[in-house]
Amino acid sequence: MIPFEMESLLRPLEEFEAIRRRAARLGDRLCDLSYANPYEGVEAATRAVLRRALYGERLLDLQYSPFGGQTLVRRTVADDLSARYALPFAFDDVILTPGAMAALHLALRSLGEPGDEVIVPAPCWLDYPLYARYLGLTPVLVPLAEGSFDLDVAAIADAITDRTRAVLLSHPSNPAGRNYDAASLRALAEVLNGADSRITLIADEVQRDFVAAGEYRSICQLYDATVLVYSFGKYHFLQGQRTGYLAISPRHQERARLAAEAVRWTRVMGFHAPTALMQIAIPDLLDLQHDMRHIASWRERMTGELQESGYRVAPADATLFVYVATPHQQDDFAFIRQLAAAGVLALPAPLFHHRGWFRISLTGAERMLERGLAALRRMGAA
């Protein structure tokens, strides 16, 4: 049976799913701004990559691959990371996974033992605490600065104990949409370097591609004991294909042990190997670039028009999302139900271990975003 502490973490998501199922009856009239599903469709160039992967005819190309992934593909990812972050990643620093969720499981499993603690700045992605609990770890939620959603480095420092094994950081942050500046990341690195025990920072970088060009700084460039989590699904809008990786920083003092142990855990856990087909696609996906200006444009417009309507909006500068304060101090789920009744789906803050806010995805079709924004403006003025 699912333990009680995990049941309590599942409950908000299941409550939202009940709302989503009822709203789905609206069919084409529904403005689904909840999850980052691309309602304008997957780009032709991305589909072409998948076709090339499928129709190539190399010996055993669709059969079993080694645990951790094909060596040549791992080397290609390592070369990309080396160029991106100016660090000497090697192929065996990279463990290919079926998406970021599997990579997070591997990172947490490799870094901690039951009873150890993982610090999680919150609001955070909904399943971080759930995964930690599942693996016997204790998630320690540390609030981000209210309103600005900046990192509260002093609060993180205060939360460190002799049981702390990791800090799990969403950067850029989901749901708040913040691209943490270099000063905040440097301050966090200084705190972790000064801790008595060696703490690994798990950097969830799945939203890194939705930052203005030249504005993203990875904390692995500032803190040696870092492991990176990434998913190809977000940038290429292939979430359902579940393809990603875990990468150990070349500067991590336990680099070799962690990389080898993560590969072994893929065998022990049994379901952490990516498909052969998606591994074939990875090199071409790494070379593929998309124009994301429409996301930035909608982020700016959504923020501005909601503020004009009286909403308080987090100062987002990254990701696929806008985080908005629930109007009139209403109960979060009550507001989300009203919004769903008006034909718009959004995610309430309790899914992100927070209160008083909701998240809007910017990946809806243009007509969805237009109608959703109009409905939100009416409700904000009510």
Protein Blocks (a to p, Z undefined) as FASTA:
>chain_A
ZZfklmmmmmmmmmmmmmmmmmmmnmmmpccfkbccdfkbpafklmmmmmmmmmpccehk
lmccdehiafklmmmmmmmmmmmnopacdfklpccdebjklmmmmmmmmmpcehiacddd
ddddfklmmmmmmnopacddddddehjlpacfklmmmmpcfkbcbdcddddddfklpacd
fklmmmmmmmmmmpmbdcdddddfklmmmccehiaccfklmmmbbcddddfklmnopmkn
opadddddfklmklmmmmmmmmmmmmmnopacccfklmmmmmmmmmpccdfklmmmmmmm
mmmmmmmnopacdddfedjbdcdddehhiafklmmmmmmmnopacddfklnopghiacdd
fkbcfklmmmmmmmmmmmmmZZ
